[in-house]
Amino acid sequence: MRQLVLDTETTGLEPSEGHRIIEIGCVEVIERRLTKANVHHYLQPDREIDAGAVAVHGISNAFLADKPRFADIAEALIDYLRGAELVIHNAAFDIGFLNHELRQWRADAPRIEDLCTVVDTLALARKRHPGQRNNLDALCRRYEINNAHRDLHGALLDAELLAEVYLAMTGGQVALALGNQASGGGQQGGHAETQVNPRRLRADRPALRVVRASEPELMAHRERLQAIGAASAGGCVWRSLTD
């Protein structure tokens, strides 16, 4: 399965009011492994950015003055997105803006929903953690993902963090690649309950070498347990299990 974790930054909140995308970040995940084949664009919106939006992402019109417009990257972006499963936090917002940009670019442009399937991680998080905060910062804390470098929102930065959150939230391995194991589920539903097949792992990995403790190590261990037992008035649970 090819997935693209996607995020955007915009000039404001409503495309119907003429607001535009000013940053797109995509992180590619294939078979639950980060490929590093990411895409990142800053875009010239040809309009002023709302002050409230600048406070969120810190991107100014002056910074975007020499950047390409959406029309300049539209064809390449469609080719990159086509056929993937998009993983987006609060997907309706980003999909609405992307479809607006595509209509502005060309009247017969495809909709994102015609190019891709979509997983909304906000809906997924609300289902798994009802009644709790489920914004990206809260999810990073819940799944122990370091986001200390996130002072402001940024499309690529947020997509990278969301990719780690998504893999953790769906039971995947983030820091350690486990070979070519397949993810569970199909194209549309595989995100809900992805499990690693233990039989597949046993087939792919060599037998683990067993290293047994030496006699001096065992003696030191017993002495340590005796000391713990003496200090806790016989409350060393491990010793009660092994004696």
N, C-alpha and C positions, 0 to 999 in steps of 0.2 A: 504494500500500500504506500502510495506517495501522498504525503500530507504537507501542507504549507501553513505554518503558523503566521498569521497576518495581523498587522496593526496599521492604523493610519493616524496622522495628526491633521487638523483642519483649521480653517480660518474662523470657524464658529460652529454652532450646533446644528443648523438647519440648511440642507442643500436647497430646499424650496425657497429660501431667502437669498440664494446666490452664493452661499458659502462653498468653498472649494477645498480639495485635498492639497496639503502642502508637503506631506511626507508619507511615504509608503515603505514599510519594512516587512520582509518575508523571510522566514527561516524554514528551510527544507528538512523534512524528516521522512526517511524511507525505511520501512520495516522497523520503526521506532528507534532509528539511529539518526543523529544529527549529521548531515552530510557536508555542511559548510558551504553548500551551493546556494547561498542566500542572495536576495535582491534588495537593494536599498536605493531609494530616490528621494531627493528634495525637489520640490516643484514650485515654479513661479505661478501664483494664483491669479495675477492681474486684478487684484482687489486688495483692500486693506484687511489686515488681520485684526479681529476683535481684541480689545485689551484683555478681556477675561481669558481668551484662548492663549495669548502670549504668556499670561501668568502661569498657565498650566504647562506649556511646552517650551517656552523661552525662545521661540523662533520668530524672527523679525522680518519685515518686508525688505529691509536693507540686505539681510543675509541671503534672501531668495532672489535678489534682483538679477543675478546672472545664471539662475538655474533653469533647466528645461521646463517646458510646459507639459501638461498631461498628454496632449496630442503627440508630442515628440517620443513618448515612451509607450504609447497605447498598444501598438502592434506587438512589441516585444513582451509587454506585460501579459497580454492575452495568451501568447504562446507559452509563457512560463506557467500561467495559472491553469491552462486547459487540462481537464481530466483529473486534477488533484482534488483531495478533500481539504477544504479550508478549515482551519481551527482558529476561531476568532472569539475574543471576549466581548460580549454584548454585540453579537454579530449584526443585528439589524442596523446599528449605527454605521458600521464600516461598509456593509453591503449597500445600504442606501446611498452613501457618498460615492462608492465605486460605480454603481449603476448610473448615477447622475453624471459623473464624469464621462462615462462611456456614451451616454445620450448626447452630451455636449460635443463630444468628439465626432460622432457619426450617427445619423438617425437610425441606421440599420445595424448598429453595433449589438452584439449579443449581450444578454444580461449575465451577471455573474452566476446566477442559479442555473443558466443553460450551459455554463462552462464547467462548473464544479458542484460537488456536494459540500455542505457546510455543517460544521459542528460548533455550537455556541457553548463555550466553556462556562459562561455565566449561568446559563440554564442548567448545565451539568453540575456546577458547584452548588447551586441552590437546591437541587435534588439531593445531593449527597450531604449537604451541611445546612439543612433548613433552619431558619431563624438566626443564622450567623452572618457576619459581614463576609462578603464574597468578592470584594474588589481585588485587584491584582496584588496590592500590598498585603492585604489580609491573607490571601492564599499563599504568598511567599512565606509569611510567618508560620502559617499552619503546616506547610510542607518543608519548613526549614531550608528555604532557598535564599541565598544571600542576595539581597537587593539594596545593600548599603550605598551603592554607587548611583542609585536612582533618585537624584535630587529633583529632577523634572521628568515629565513624560517624554518619551521619544519612541518613534515607531519601531525602529530596529531593536533598540534596547528592550522595549516592552514585549516585542515578539520573542526575543531570546528568553526572557524571563517566563513568558507564558508557555513556551515550549517545555521548559523544565517543570513548570507547574502541571501541565497537561500530562506529561509522562509519569510524574509522581502520582497525580490524582487518579490515573487509570491503571496504576499498578505496574508501571514500566520501570526499567532500569535507566537512571539518568547518568551517573558518573562512570559506570563500568559497562563496556560493550560485551555482550555474551555471544559473540559469533553471529551466525546467520539464522537465529531462531525466528520463526514466523510469529506474527501477532494474531490473536484470535479475532473472530468476527469477519464480516464482509466489508465492502466498500462503504456502505452507509452506516452500519451499526457497529463496526468493530471498535469504536471509541468507548462504548459503554462499559464493557467488562472484558478488558484485554488480559489474558492470562498467558504465562509462559509454560509450555508443555514440558514437564520434568523429564519425560522419556526422551524427548528431543535433545534436552541438555545433556543427559547421560550419554547419548549416542555421539554427541559432538565433542565432548570433553574427554581428555585422557583420564585414566584412573588417578585419583589423588594419592600421593605418597603419605603414608602414615608414619609420623615421627613419635615414638613413645618416650616417655620420661625415663631418664636414667635413675639408678638406685640413689645416688646422692640428691638428685632433684626430688625424688619421692620422699626421702628422709626430711629434706628441708620443708617440703609441703606439710608433712605430718607435724613437724615442730611448729610450723606457723599456725596450724589448726589448733594445736594444744594451747598455744599462747592466746589465741582468740577465745577458746573455750574458757580459759582461766580468767581472762579479763571480763567475760560476759556471764560469769557464774553458770557455766555449762550451757550457754545459749548459742553455741556454734551449730547452726542447722546442718551445714555440710558434713560436719563430723558425725552427727547423728544418723545421716544417710549412709555413710561409708563404713562405720564401725560394725 
